[in-house]
Amino acid sequence: MTLLLGALTLGLILSLLAMGVYVSFRIFSIPDITTDGSITLGAAVAAVLLVGGTSPILATGAGALAGAAAGALAGVIHTRFKINALLAGILVMTALYSVNLHVMGRSNVPLLQANTFATQGERLGHALFGAGPLHLLGWPVAPGDLAVLALALLAAVAAGVTLYLFFRTDVGTAMRATGDNPQMVRALGADVDRYTILGLALSNGLVALSGALLAQYQGFADAQMGIGMIVWGLASVIIGEALTGSRSLGLALAGAVLGSVLFRLLVAVALRWGLNPNDLKLITALFVFSALVLPRFLARRRGGAPAA
């Protein structure tokens, strides 16, 4: 049960990453590699502030703002300097590796003695349910683990609802229109570049928020923690679309959360069954490749072979 609760908590925390990737990949059709750097940036900023005694809410918010600034920088490089969006993301992600090291002052910042959302969740669980284990479906569960899971669920739901409501506003609708048809938006007199920059800032702000919460949950921030996270986010989005069968905004956001949780559960089960952790990134990449290629292959097969 502890493994299950841990997988659910991690899946919910990383669902913020999945929603950020959804914004850049599905709404703006930009495979933003900045994700790999901004998730570490959010973790690094939050970790340094937490070690210095800052409250978890302020530290987490600062980490999210730092990620939004990184996303905005990638957007400026792409729009103002007319550099390919993929290359702009690679440039910012590469620069962020050094920035993260400077922020942390070393490659790893432990949070074992810091006051984090995870430690607050544990104290809340003990205050509500006592120090003894709870019994959930016949399994013993630590009250602190259950409280941290509830906080992660609250963060995921709050982010998803806020994002949904934002994209229903005039600015959010203009951003979605920019991703669908930038020529039309430009013809209407709107600033396409501004909406693109805002979209990438929003995307990486969510990613960095996920990184800040992830560092607090796992108890450290590390310079290597962002490697391959863009693929993780893509996998979650693709699984979510398969679960919901729709790309409409509300269902897509809900699917991103469900996809992240399910993907983390699948990873936990695979590791429990003896999967070599060194193969995890490889298998994730192969899964995303298959999920991207398989629908086209099936559609081609359904279309039938051309007549002789």
N, C-alpha and C positions, 0 to 999 in steps of 0.2 A: 504493500500500500504506500509506503514511503517513496518507492520508485515511481509509482503512478502519480502521486501528488507532485513530486518534483518535475516530472515530465509535463504535467498540466500547467504548472506554474511557469516553467521555461517557455512552453508554447504560447501562453498568454502574453508574456513579456515580449517575445519575439514577434507576436502578431502586430505590434506597433511598427516593427521593421517591415513586415509584410504590407501593411497599409501604406507606408512610405514608398515602397517599391511599386505598389499599385498606382500611386499618383504619378510617378515618373514614367513607368513602363506602359501602363494602359491608357492613362489620360493624355499624356504628352508624347507617347511613343518614343521615349528616350531611355535607352539602357544605361542608366546613370551609375558609373563605376565609383562615383564619389561615395556611395554607400559604404564601401569597405573602409574608408577613412573616417567618415563622419560618425559611424557607430563607436569607433574607438575614441574619437574626439569627445563625444558625449560622456563616455565612461571616464576618460582621463580628467576632464574638467570637474565632473561630479566627485570623483575620488579625491582629487587634490583639495577641493573645498570641504569635503566631509572630514578629511584628516585634520584640516585646520579648524574644525569645530562648527562649520556652517550647518544649518538645519537641512534635513534631507529634502524638503520641498524646494528651498531656494537652490540647493546644489543641483537637484534634478532639473529645475527650470533653466539654470545657467548652462547645463550641458546641452539641453535642447536648443537654446538660443545659439550656442556655438556651432552646432550642427547646421542650423538654419543659415548662419553666416557663410559656412562652407558651401552649402548648396547655392546660395545667392552668388558666390564668387564663381562657381562653375557656370551658372547661368549668364553672368556678365561676360566671361571668357567666350562662351558660345555665341551670344547675341551681339555683343559690341565689337568683338574682334573677329567675328565670322569664322570661328574655329568649329570643326565638327563636334557635335555634342558628346559623342563617345570619347574623342580625344581630349575634350575639355575636362570630362570626368576623370580620365586617367591622369591628367596633369595635376588636378587638385588632389586626387587620392594619393599620388606619389608625394606631393608636397606635405600632405597631412601626416605622413609617417614621421617626418622630422619634427613637425609641429607638435605631434602627440608626445614625442620623446622629450621635447623641451618643456611641455606643460607638466608632465609627470616628473621630470628630472631624472628618470631612470626607466627601465623597461617594464617594471611591475610595481604597482602601488597596492599593498595589502590594506584591507579595511576591517581587520579582525577586532580592533579596539574602537572603531568609529561608530557613531550613532547613525544607522541607516534605516531605510524603510523596512528592511528585513528584520532588524533587531526590534524596531517599533512594533512590527506585526507579531513577533514572538511575545513581546510584553503584553500586547493587547489580547492575544490568545490565552495567556496565562491568567490575565486579569478576569477574562470572561468565563473561562472553563476550568481554571485551576491548573496546578502543575502536573497532575496525573494524566495518563493517556486517555483519549476518547475512543469509543468503539464505533466505527463506521462500517456498516455491512459486515459486522463480525471481525473486522480488522482493527488493531490498535493504531491510533493516529495521534501524533503529537499536536496539542492545541496550537502551538506556534506555527507549524507547517500549514494547518488549515487556515489560520488567520492570514498568513502571507499569500496563500492561494486566493483568498477572498479579495485582498488588496490588488493583486495582479488582475483578477477578473474585473474589478471596479475600474482600474486604469484602462484596460482594453475596451470596455464598454463605453466609458466616458470619451476616449479618443475616437472611437468609431462613430458615436452619435454626434460629437462635435464636428467631425469631418463631413458627415452626411449633411448636417444643417448648413455648414459653410458652403458646400457645393450647391446648395439650393438658393443661395443669395445671388445678387446680381454679379458680384465679383467672381464668385465660384462658378456661376453659369458661363461667364465670359472666359474663364480659364478652361473649362471643359470644351467650349466652342473653339478656343485657340488650338487645343490638341486635335480636335476633329477636323477643322478646316481653317487654317491660319490665313489663307488668302481671303476668305469671306470676312473674317474678323478685321483684317487690314483694310478691306474695301469699305467697311462700316466706320472706319476712322479710329478704331481702337488700337492701342499700343500692344502689338503682339509680343515684342521683346520684354516689356514689363511683366506681362502675365506669365511668360515662360520663366523669367527669373523668380517671380513669386512662387510659381509651382515647384521649382527645384528647391527653393528655400523651405517650403512647406514639407516637401518629401524628406529632405535630409534633417529637418527638425524632428520629424517623427522617428526617423532612424536613430538620431542621437538620443532622443528620449528613451528609446528602447535600450540603447547602450548604457545610459546612466542607470536605469533600473536593473539591467543585467549585471553590471559591476557590483551593485549593492546586494543583489541576491546571491551571487557566487562568492562575494567577499574579496574581490580584487579587481583591478583594472590592469590590462596587459597590452603591450604594444602590438601583439600578434592576434588579438582577439577578433579583429575585423576581417581576416583573410577568408575569402569565399562567401561572405555574408550576402552579397548580391545574388548568388545562386540560391542560397537558402530562401531569400525573399521571393525569388521567381518560382521556386518549387511550391511555396505556400500559396501564392496567387493562382498558380495553375491547378493545384489540388482543389482550392476553393471554387474555382470556376467549374471543375468537374463535379463537385458536390452540389452546387446550386443550379448548374445548367443554365446560367444566365450571366450576362455582363452588365445588367442594370445596376445603378449606383449602390442602392441599399443592399441588394443581394451580393454584389461583388465585395463590398466591405465586410459583410458578415461572413462571406466565403473565405476572405483572406484570414480572418480570425480562426475559423474552423480549420482551414488548411494548415495554418501554422501549428495549431494544437495537434491535429492528426499526424502531421509530419514528425513532430517531436515524439509523439507516442510510438510511431513506427521505428524511429531511431532508437528509442529506449528499449523496445522489444528486440530489435536486431542486436543491440549491444548485449542485452541479457542472454541472447541465444549464442553469443560467442563471436560476433562480428569484430574484426580487428579495427580498433579506433582509427588506425592509420589509413584505413580504406574509406572512411566516412565521407570525406570531401569528394573522392573519386566516384563513389556510388551516387552521391547527390548530383554531381554533374551529369552522370549518365542518365539519371532519372529525368532531369530537366530536359536533356537532349531528346529523350524518348517522348516526353510529353509534348514537346514542340513539333516533332516530326510526325508522330503517329497520327494525329488528326488529319493532316494532309494526305498521308498514305491511305487512310481509310476512305477519305472522300474520293480519292482517285480510283480506288477499287470499286466503290459504289457507283461511280460514273460508268464503269464497264470499259472493256478494251475496245478500241476503235474497230469498226467493221472492216473486214478484208476487202 
